[in-house]
Amino acid sequence: MKKEKIYITELIDEPAVTYPMTYTVSSVLANNDELKSTLVSIHSYDFVNYKQPKDHIEIYRAIDSGYFAIYKERYAVSEFGGRLMYLEGNGWSSLNLTRDSVDMRFWLIGA
């Protein structure tokens, strides 16, 4: 599958969060408006359209609806192959189960 880069400076003029400045994703995700919107929220540190979920079911419901959850106000999260994955600059990484990962205070979903 062809990979493309999403450049944050093409999405937002003056990002509040400057790392990473690019994300490597599939060509399908590079054109996904929901992912771009999530990355803009993360890099502008603007979470006005997000809320804390009540439980993990709300997180999966949002992801199943085509949205991306936000973890620790830093990572876009989705599900691939039955695993929760978070987006880093070089691509998707598996989200390992930790105490933090099950604490709803660290999650945001679209309001």
Secondary structure as the mmCIF struct_conf table of DSSP 4:
data_model
#
loop_
_struct_conf.conf_type_id
_struct_conf.id
_struct_conf.beg_label_comp_id
_struct_conf.beg_label_asym_id
_struct_conf.beg_label_seq_id
_struct_conf.end_label_comp_id
_struct_conf.end_label_asym_id
_struct_conf.end_label_seq_id
STRN STRN1 LYS A 3 TYR A 7
HELX_RH_AL_P HELX_RH_AL_P1 ILE A 8 LEU A 11
BEND BEND1 ASP A 13 GLU A 14
BEND BEND2 ALA A 16 ALA A 16
BEND BEND3 TYR A 19 TYR A 19
BEND BEND4 MET A 21 MET A 21
STRN STRN2 THR A 22 SER A 26
HELX_RH_AL_P HELX_RH_AL_P2 SER A 27 ALA A 30
TURN_TY1_P TURN_TY1_P1 ASN A 31 ASN A 31
HELX_RH_AL_P HELX_RH_AL_P3 ASP A 33 SER A 44
TURN_TY1_P TURN_TY1_P2 TYR A 45 TYR A 45
TURN_TY1_P TURN_TY1_P3 VAL A 48 ASN A 49
STRN STRN3 TYR A 50 LYS A 51
BEND BEND5 LYS A 54 ASP A 55
HELX_RH_AL_P HELX_RH_AL_P4 HIS A 56 ASP A 64
TURN_TY1_P TURN_TY1_P4 SER A 65 GLY A 66
STRN STRN4 ALA A 69 TYR A 71
TURN_TY1_P TURN_TY1_P5 LYS A 72 ARG A 74
STRN STRN5 TYR A 75 PHE A 80
TURN_TY1_P TURN_TY1_P6 GLY A 81 GLY A 82
STRN STRN6 ARG A 83 GLU A 88
TURN_TY1_P TURN_TY1_P7 GLY A 89 ASN A 90
STRN STRN7 GLY A 91 SER A 94
TURN_TY1_P TURN_TY1_P8 ARG A 99 ARG A 99
HELX_RH_3T_P HELX_RH_3T_P1 ASP A 100 VAL A 102
HELX_RH_3T_P HELX_RH_3T_P2 MET A 104 PHE A 106
STRN STRN8 TRP A 107 GLY A 110
#
